[in-house]
Amino acid sequence: MFSDTDFTYMQRALTLAALGLYTTTPNPRVGCVLVKDDHIIGEGYTQPAGQDHAEVRALKDARSRGRDPRGATAYVSLEPCSHFGRTPPCANALIEAKLGRVIAAMEDPNPGVSGRGLAMLRQAGIDVRCGLLEKEAREMNLGFVSRMTRGRPWVRMKIAASLDSRTALPSGESQWITGAAARADGHAWRARACAVLTGIGTVREDNPQMTVRAVETPRQPWRILVDSKLGVALDARILQGEPILIVCAAIDPVLEDKAEALRAHGAEIIALPNPDGKVDLPALMQLLGQRGINELHVEAGYKLNGSLIREGCVDEVLAYLAPTLLGAGPGMFGVEPPATLAERTLLNFHAVDRIGDDIRILARFGSAPIAAVIPA
């Protein structure tokens, strides 16, 4: 169905999509390549929200080169949109440009519009095919797919630990267990997320900023603090800079003055109580989905980590293991041990890589093991 040339051009479209890794949210990361007479005549990738999508950028690029897109093939990493949002439908732009063929990597995961863009193109007489490098395209937009299909972001939990799974010494000292390369890599993952979440325990212990600093980024992710009783100090570093969202269990009269003081620091405060008087974490995930958060990056302590896992809120664990032994100290997750091995929580090794002197493991929740290779 697809030729080697088709694969080459779609891979180029995915490479272009990756250029929007930090900037397209809440829109998906999409790349588009226009090909005519076996030559690329235009390229583009989705710009920040409210600006051109990939297909429009590629058409503009072709015309700026003096190339006529009529009869060309568009390789696009996601089905062209069919609805009016902040910008007009891309399917209409391709139809008006009189393209001859459109190859999409995957359908739009939004159940309300999935397939409509492809149908519009077919009705206009354009040869349409879909499914080329679909797995890679889906991987590029795990967060967008999650939000469209589940109503919540894709949640990635990042942890740095010793080889015996300790995240700090018993005294709380944790800087630094892993090396500089692993820390920079962790910041790169932080940068690609729409939002970064931590808990009050981490803020009290480490007083972090929760910003991207070790790598260049065109924008800082939104910061979210889970703080049931509004215990964060007014001089905490996390309150400095861009406004943050603080999620508590309740704002009773005793806490109203503290809440007002935090709002004066630019914080937004939302109460999401569960029956136990703590923050309702699944409800928080749904709230973040409603606010357009595609990828959520969690950097918290073992208690909040355990709660998020127990509540089914985590999709993957990004763990950096240092070649060192600490012997004692807090672990990665505060979860109860299973009664039997048959009841244990299962994850898949999605990827295992060496980062500097440390090992990075990307493991996803599920039951079918996936082989992974550690590069030399």
Summary of the structure (lengths in Angstrom):
residues: 376
radius of gyration: 22.9
end to end distance: 36.0
largest distance: 71.6
contacts: 1255
relative contact order: 0.12
helix: 31%
strand: 22%
